[in-house]
Amino acid sequence: MTKLERIEKEIEALDAQELRRFREWFEAFDAARWDSQIEADAASGKLDALGEKAITAHRAGRTRPL
């Protein structure tokens, strides 16, 4: 049995309250990981080309208000 399979079985065994708490924890954990990745990508310049493309499209009038 893999580590992931063991984790899945443990999650399946949680009662409703434990599952709710796990879900809340995992949402926060996942969001923090996502934020860290975006910050790292921004700091490394990985997003610069996308930003320039968006600014160019906006200046060319190819955007609309949200």
C-alpha positions as CSV (number, residue, x, y, z in Angstrom):
1,M,0.0,0.0,0.0
2,T,1.4,3.4,-1.0
3,K,1.6,6.4,1.3
4,L,-1.2,8.0,-0.6
5,E,-3.5,5.0,-0.3
6,R,-2.9,5.0,3.5
7,I,-3.8,8.6,3.7
8,E,-6.9,8.0,1.7
9,K,-8.0,5.2,4.0
10,E,-7.4,7.5,7.0
11,I,-9.5,10.3,5.5
12,E,-12.3,7.8,4.7
13,A,-12.3,6.8,8.4
14,L,-12.8,10.4,9.7
15,D,-16.2,11.2,11.2
16,A,-18.1,14.3,10.0
17,Q,-16.5,16.8,12.4
18,E,-13.0,15.5,11.8
19,L,-13.6,15.6,8.0
20,R,-14.8,19.2,8.3
21,R,-11.7,20.2,10.3
22,F,-9.4,18.3,7.8
23,R,-11.1,20.1,4.9
24,E,-10.6,23.5,6.5
25,W,-7.0,22.7,7.2
26,F,-6.3,21.4,3.7
27,E,-7.9,24.4,2.1
28,A,-5.6,26.7,4.1
29,F,-2.6,24.5,3.4
30,D,-3.3,24.3,-0.3
31,A,-3.9,28.1,-0.5
32,A,-0.6,28.8,1.3
33,R,1.3,26.5,-1.1
34,W,-0.3,28.2,-4.1
35,D,0.5,31.6,-2.8
36,S,4.2,30.6,-2.2
37,Q,4.4,29.2,-5.8
38,I,3.0,32.4,-7.3
39,E,5.3,34.5,-5.2
40,A,8.3,32.4,-6.3
41,D,7.2,32.6,-9.9
42,A,6.8,36.4,-9.7
43,A,10.2,36.9,-8.0
44,S,11.9,34.7,-10.6
45,G,10.4,36.7,-13.5
46,K,8.5,33.7,-14.7
47,L,5.3,35.8,-15.0
48,D,6.8,38.9,-16.7
49,A,5.9,37.8,-20.2
50,L,2.3,37.2,-19.2
51,G,2.2,40.6,-17.5
52,E,3.6,42.3,-20.6
53,K,1.1,40.5,-22.8
54,A,-1.8,41.7,-20.6
55,I,-0.6,45.3,-20.5
56,T,-0.1,45.3,-24.3
57,A,-3.7,43.9,-24.8
58,H,-5.1,46.5,-22.5
59,R,-3.3,49.4,-24.2
60,A,-4.5,48.1,-27.5
61,G,-8.1,48.3,-26.2
62,R,-8.6,44.5,-26.2
63,T,-9.9,44.4,-22.6
64,R,-13.2,45.3,-21.0
65,P,-14.2,46.4,-17.5
66,L,-15.1,43.6,-15.1
